[in-house]
Amino acid sequence: MVLEKQIGLHDEYLEWHQYVTLLYIIPAIWIYVLALKDKKRNFYNGEMNFKQGFISGLIISLIVTLFSPLNQWIISEVITPDYFKNVIAYSVETGYHENMEEAEAQFNLETYIVQSTIWALVMGIITSALVALFVKTKK
């Protein structure tokens, strides 16, 4: 988020923010892959089935989910406190929202905390399942 802010994705190049942010998925999935490979190698002695990998991934997902509200607060209040003001103005200017009230209802800290927490859990479950499929021991 610091990098996004520094390169202007939270103000000057706000129109690109939603696309560039999707790139975050790549390192997030890579972290799951590395973590499950490490778990397989060091905890399960090189033999891990899908269930073991999936449960290990779920534990990571739960930890990430628990920290999501704090993470979102740090992003919104410390790193980029003007983001909501900027995205509200941009969404009304571009016609994404018809008025400020609609935009303010969508772009605020409370909504983002809820969305990021749900997103972390859902994507964590999906990522855990997919990575466990690839990392499990093939027989």
C-alpha positions in Angstrom: 0.0 0.0 0.0 2.9 2.3 0.7 4.2 1.6 -2.8 0.7 2.2 -4.3 0.4 5.5 -2.5 4.0 6.5 -3.6 3.3 5.9 -7.3 0.0 7.8 -7.2 -2.5 5.0 -7.3 -4.4 6.6 -4.4 -4.8 10.0 -6.0 -3.2 11.0 -9.4 -3.6 7.6 -11.1 -6.7 6.4 -9.1 -8.3 5.0 -12.3 -5.6 2.3 -12.4 -5.8 1.4 -8.7 -8.3 -1.4 -9.1 -6.3 -3.1 -11.8 -2.8 -2.8 -10.2 -4.1 -3.9 -6.8 -5.0 -7.3 -8.4 -1.3 -7.9 -8.8 -1.2 -8.4 -5.1 -2.8 -11.8 -5.7 0.5 -13.1 -7.2 2.7 -12.7 -4.1 -0.2 -13.8 -1.8 -0.6 -17.1 -3.6 3.2 -17.5 -3.7 3.3 -17.1 0.1 0.8 -19.9 0.4 2.8 -22.1 -1.9 6.0 -21.5 0.0 4.3 -22.0 3.4 2.6 -25.3 2.4 5.8 -26.6 0.7 7.7 -25.8 3.9 5.0 -27.5 6.0 5.2 -30.6 3.8 9.0 -30.7 4.0 9.6 -29.9 7.6 6.5 -31.0 9.5 5.1 -33.9 7.4 8.6 -35.3 6.3 7.9 -34.7 2.6 4.5 -36.5 2.6 1.4 -34.4 2.8 -2.1 -35.2 1.7 -4.7 -32.7 0.5 -6.5 -32.5 3.9 -3.2 -31.7 5.7 -2.3 -29.1 3.2 -5.8 -27.6 3.2 -5.9 -27.4 7.0 -2.5 -25.8 7.0 -3.7 -23.2 4.5 -6.8 -22.6 6.5 -4.7 -21.7 9.6 -2.8 -19.2 7.5 -6.2 -17.8 6.2 -7.6 -17.5 9.7 -4.5 -15.6 10.9 -4.7 -13.2 7.9 -8.4 -12.8 8.4 -8.0 -11.9 12.1 -5.4 -9.2 11.2 -7.5 -7.8 8.3 -9.3 -5.2 10.3 -6.1 -3.8 11.8 -4.4 -4.0 8.4 -7.2 -2.0 6.8 -7.2 0.6 9.6 -3.4 1.1 9.2 -3.8 1.5 5.4 -6.8 3.9 5.7 -5.8 6.0 8.7 -1.9 5.9 8.6 -0.7 5.2 5.1 -3.3 6.9 2.9 -5.8 8.9 5.0 -7.0 10.8 1.9 -7.9 7.6 -0.1 -11.6 7.6 0.7 -12.0 11.3 -0.1 -10.2 10.8 -3.4 -12.1 7.6 -4.5 -15.4 9.2 -3.5 -14.8 12.2 -5.6 -13.5 10.1 -8.5 -16.5 7.7 -8.4 -18.9 10.6 -8.6 -16.9 12.4 -11.3 -16.8 9.3 -13.5 -20.4 8.4 -12.9 -19.7 5.2 -11.1 -22.0 6.6 -8.4 -24.7 9.1 -9.0 -24.1 11.2 -5.9 -21.8 11.7 -2.9 -24.0 9.9 -0.5 -23.9 6.7 -2.6 -20.2 6.9 -2.9 -19.7 7.6 0.8 -21.8 4.6 1.7 -19.5 2.4 -0.3 -16.1 4.0 0.3 -15.5 4.2 4.0 -13.4 2.5 6.7 -16.2 0.4 8.1 -17.2 -1.0 4.7 -13.6 -1.7 3.8 -13.0 -3.5 7.0 -16.0 -5.7 6.4 -15.0 -6.3 2.8 -11.3 -7.0 3.5 -12.2 -9.4 6.3 -14.7 -11.4 4.2 -12.3 -11.3 1.1 -9.4 -12.5 3.2 -11.4 -15.5 4.5 -13.1 -16.5 1.2 -9.9 -16.1 -0.9 -7.9 -17.8 1.8 -10.2 -20.8 1.7 -10.0 -21.0 -2.1 -6.3 -20.4 -2.2 -5.7 -23.1 0.5 -7.7 -25.6 -1.5 -6.0 -24.9 -4.8 -2.5 -24.8 -3.4 -3.1 -27.9 -1.4 -4.0 -29.7 -4.6 -0.7 -28.8 -6.2 1.5 -29.3 -3.1 0.1 -32.6 -1.9 2.2 -35.7 -2.4 1.3 -37.3 -5.7 1.0 -41.1 -5.6 
